[in-house]
Every structure is written in structure tokens, then in C-alpha cells.
Amino acid sequence: MFQIITAGSEIPDDTCYIIGKTGVFLKKKLDMIESLVPVQGINFLEDVVPYVKLHIDPIPVKEFGKILGFFKYAYNTYKSEAQAILHYCIKTRKWIVEVPLQEATAGSVRYKSELSYPEYLRIGTIHSHASMSAFHSGTDVHDEEDWDGLHITLGNMNHHWFSVKASIVSNKIRCVVDPTEYIKGINKVEVEGLQSSQVYDSMCKLDFPESWKSNIKQLDPVQYHNQFQLFGNTGRIIDRQFNEFFRTNRHTPMVGSNVLSTELSVGNEYRIPCETCVHGHAKFMKELMEEEDLTEDDLRDINDDNGLLFGL
């Protein structure tokens, strides 16, 4: 068994492990070769299983009822997601639910919150997924990775039951936890075709402050070019990669381009990107064609096959 020392200690001549700021290193000397190299771990030690837990009281039935009621209101009114911020006082073990100003759609919610309460910690977030089931999306994971605390997603707001997914984040590590440990008064139910492990019901009253209604605004539905719209979620994802320049309601149409004009026509206008978008310039298109040795016919063929490149 090799010796384990910390960085800054005297390094022995024998083989040893050194633990430093940037990880674990193995120092060894074999014949003419002496090395100090990084390794993935110390193989003769036991594995360590990471975990994250919060030593807090669960969200009370009354507070959760407010949240659930507001989320169902958002869905019934706008068919949208909704967001709330969770604040917790260690001394009194009380909760405050904040509903920030937010703009929401069926698949996203944008909000801004700078509120703080004396002696309360911003302990986490809870948001809904409208009629979709509860899960931590890639956006959720990205948005929450630097926010240590409790993060809960509720889904299926179009039913009397709902789905729940709960995680705790610490130092960018996310651990899925049992939501019943952090939400009081919810009970598992069986729903055919769904994972029973995440479907719940609650007898809580769904009353919430009337003022919360004015804190949510529905974003105008995003409109795409009619061909691009056909590709659904794939089209939307690729649209984001191009800074959303396919969205016809976010740009001033640039009329008169001879590049893919037939494919881009919507009514009597060419709904291609506005002149401020780099991808909408004919010059950019020309450079792209020269770089890839493509003709306009090549691009039209690509467009006919998958519709993903038109409008560049």
C-alpha cells in the first residue's frame, strides 16, 4: 500500500500518491524513469458515493397549495409554464413563496427576481412544465447548476393529479431526491401509462394570492417560416443555434433577395432574415457557397430534403 500525502509536503523517494488542488497524482520511479502524473483515483481505497441533502422542514401543505393553484391557473389561462422562487428561514423554519414577474410559453418561462427577505435564504426554485410530465430539462440543469439548493419541477397541470421531479444541487452536482421529503401532503397515485414513481395527488386547497395573476404574461407565440415550421422541435432547436433568425415575428423581412426566393416566399413577401442578421446577407450566402463549393441548386436540393438550411 502506497503512502498518501498532500501537496506541499515533502515528497518521499518511494512511490506515493499526492493529493493537490487539481486532483490526485501518482509519483513513482522505475529504473531510469521518474514521473509525477495525474490519475483518476487511488485504487486501494473504497469508493465514495456522493450525496446531497437539505436539513430543512418540507414545504407546508398550504404553501404548496398556493404554488400548485397558481401553476394550474397559468396552464388553464395561457397553456403555459410558470415559475416560483423558494425562500427559507433557518431560525423559524418558515417558508416564503415568491412569484416573480415572468413571461411564459407552453415550453419556457423567463423571469427576473432580485427580492430578498431578512433572515431568509433563497433556497431554490419550483416551476411547471404545463401539460408535459415533470423532468429536469437541459435548460433546467444549465440554469440551476450554480444555484445550490432545492429545485422542483411539476408537470401534467391539465389533470387533477400531477407529476413531480425534485433535485438538490450542490457545487454543480445534482442529486435526484424523493419529493415527499421536501413537499408535505402529497401522495403517490397510480396512473396508467405513466411512471407511478413520480405521479402524485394532494388534498391541499389551490388558493393563491390574487396579485400573483398580474405577475405572469404570455409571450406571443413564435412564428416561423411556413416550411421551417414543419420540422417541429428539431427546427426550433436549430433555430436557437442561429440566434432565432428564422422567427418571422422577430425580424423585418428583407425583400428582393434572389437566394432561395421561391422557398422563402410567404404570401407576397420573402420572410427571410432581416438585414441586421449576418446569416441573412446574400454576401454571407455567397461566401458559404464558395467555401463549400455549392451551387444554388445544391442548396435547393438540401432544402427539399430536410428544410434546415434554407434562408442562410
C-alpha positions, 0 to 999 in steps of 0.5 A: 500500500502506497503512502498518501500525502498532500501537496506541499509536503515533502515528497518521499523517494518511494512511490506515493500518491499526492493529493493537490488542488487539481486532483490526485497524482501518482509519483513513482520511479522505475529504473531510469524513469521518474514521473509525477502524473495525474490519475483518476483515483487511488485504487486501494481505497473504497469508493465514495458515493456522493450525496446531497441533502437539505436539513430543512422542514418540507414545504407546508401543505398550504404553501404548496397549495398556493404554488400548485393553484397558481401553476394550474391557473397559468396552464388553464389561462395561457397553456403555459409554464410558470415559475416560483422562487423558494425562500427559507428561514433557518431560525423559524423554519418558515417558508416564503413563496415568491412569484416573480414577474415572468413571461411564459410559453407552453415550453419556457418561462423567463423571469427576473427576481432580485427580492430578498427577505431578512433572515431568509435564504433563497433556497431554490426554485419550483416551476411547471412544465404545463401539460408535459410530465415533470423532468429536469430539462437541459435548460433546467440543469444549465440554469440551476447548476450554480444555484445550490439548493432545492429545485422542483419541477411539476408537470401534467397541470391539465389533470387533477393529479400531477407529476413531480421531479425534485433535485438538490444541487450542490457545487454543480452536482445534482442529486435526484431526491424523493419529493415527499421529503421536501413537499408535505401532503402529497401522495403517490397515485397510480396512473396508467401509462405513466411512471407511478414513481413520480405521479402524485395527488394532494388534498391541499386547497389551490388558493393563491394570492390574487396579485400573483395573476398580474405577475405572469404574461404570455409571450406571443407565440413564435412564428416561423417560416411556413416550411421551417415550421414543419420540422417541429422541435428539431427546427426550433432547436436549430433555430436557437443555434442561429440566434432565432433568425428564422422567427418571422415575428422577430425580424423585418423581412428583407425583400428582393433577395434572389437566394432561395426566393421561391422557398422563402416566399410567404404570401407576397413577401420573402420572410427571410432574415432581416438585414441586421442578421449576418446569416441573412446577407446574400454576401454571407450566402455567397461566401458559404457557397464558395467555401463549400463549393455549392451551387444554388441548386445544391442548396435547393436540393438540401432544402427539399430534403430536410428544410434546415438550411434554407434562408442562410 
